[in-house]
Amino acid sequence: FDRIGYNILIEKLLDLGVRRSLIPWIINFLCDRRQRVKIGESFSSWLPVTPGVPQWTKLGPILFLIMINDLRVNSPGTKMWKFVDDVSSSENLTSNSFSATQSTLDSIIHGQLTI
């Protein structure tokens, strides 16, 4: 949720057929967010919220799922589970086999697998 690339998200939304007229609204929803805390009748100062998709909204989980929808792992013996707020994977290994987990993570980090 916290590390979503907005340009990639917009591209994926357009690929899914989301109307261009909605894109500025979604960008406005995601950018320049602020928050403050209220205790009793007192308020803290407004502070910026880190970039990402807000988890506590109805639209946030949908946008996150759009981001992870095309994430695939093609390593033999590796399984992947996608949740509303997380992605998990596992692999079966024998004592003499090589783990593909690190190379999969490296591919995600270096943008060779699309998130």
C-alpha positions in Angstrom: 0.0 0.0 0.0 2.7 2.5 1.0 5.0 2.2 -2.0 2.6 2.4 -5.0 4.0 4.1 -8.2 1.2 6.4 -9.3 2.3 6.5 -12.9 2.2 2.7 -13.1 -1.2 2.7 -11.4 -2.6 5.2 -13.9 -1.3 3.1 -16.8 -2.9 0.0 -15.4 -6.2 1.8 -14.8 -6.2 3.0 -18.4 -5.4 -0.5 -19.6 -8.4 -1.8 -17.7 -10.6 0.7 -19.5 -11.1 3.2 -16.7 -12.4 6.4 -18.3 -9.8 9.1 -18.7 -12.1 11.6 -17.0 -11.8 9.6 -13.7 -8.0 9.7 -13.7 -7.6 13.3 -12.3 -10.1 12.5 -9.6 -8.0 9.4 -8.6 -4.8 11.4 -8.7 -6.3 14.0 -6.4 -7.5 11.3 -4.1 -4.0 9.9 -3.8 -1.8 13.0 -3.8 -1.1 15.7 -1.2 -2.9 13.9 1.6 -2.7 15.3 5.2 -3.9 14.1 8.6 -4.1 15.3 12.2 -5.1 13.8 15.5 -8.0 14.9 17.7 -8.0 14.1 21.4 -11.0 15.5 23.2 -11.4 19.1 21.9 -7.7 19.5 20.9 -6.2 19.0 17.5 -2.7 18.4 16.5 -1.1 20.2 13.6 -1.7 18.9 10.0 1.1 16.7 8.8 1.6 15.2 5.3 0.8 11.5 4.8 3.4 9.4 3.1 2.7 8.5 -0.5 0.8 5.4 -1.2 -2.7 4.1 -1.3 -4.8 4.8 1.8 -5.7 1.5 3.5 -8.6 2.9 5.4 -10.7 3.9 2.4 -13.0 1.9 0.2 -11.0 2.7 -3.0 -7.6 2.0 -1.5 -7.7 -1.8 -1.5 -9.2 -1.9 -5.0 -6.3 0.2 -6.3 -3.8 -2.0 -4.5 -5.4 -5.1 -6.1 -5.1 -3.5 -9.5 -1.4 -3.0 -8.9 -0.7 -6.6 -7.9 -3.2 -8.2 -10.3 -0.6 -9.0 -13.0 2.2 -10.1 -10.6 3.3 -13.6 -11.5 6.0 -16.0 -10.4 7.0 -18.5 -13.0 9.5 -20.5 -10.9 8.8 -24.3 -10.6 7.5 -25.2 -7.1 6.7 -21.6 -6.2 3.2 -20.6 -5.2 1.8 -17.1 -4.7 -1.2 -15.8 -2.8 -2.6 -12.4 -3.2 -4.6 -10.7 -0.5 -6.3 -7.3 -0.3 -3.2 -5.8 1.5 -0.4 -8.3 0.9 1.3 -10.8 -1.4 2.9 -14.0 -0.1 4.8 -16.7 -1.9 6.3 -20.0 -0.9 8.4 -22.7 -2.6 9.1 -26.4 -2.1 12.8 -27.2 -1.8 14.7 -30.4 -1.4 18.0 -30.4 0.4 20.0 -30.1 -2.8 17.8 -27.6 -4.7 18.4 -23.9 -5.2 15.9 -21.3 -3.9 14.4 -19.0 -6.5 13.0 -16.7 -3.8 15.9 -14.2 -3.9 16.0 -14.0 -7.7 12.2 -13.5 -7.7 12.6 -10.7 -5.2 15.4 -9.2 -7.2 13.3 -9.2 -10.3 10.5 -7.4 -8.5 12.9 -4.8 -7.1 14.5 -4.1 -10.4 11.2 -3.9 -12.3 11.6 -7.0 -14.3 8.3 -8.3 -12.9 5.5 -5.9 -13.0 3.7 -4.9 -9.9 
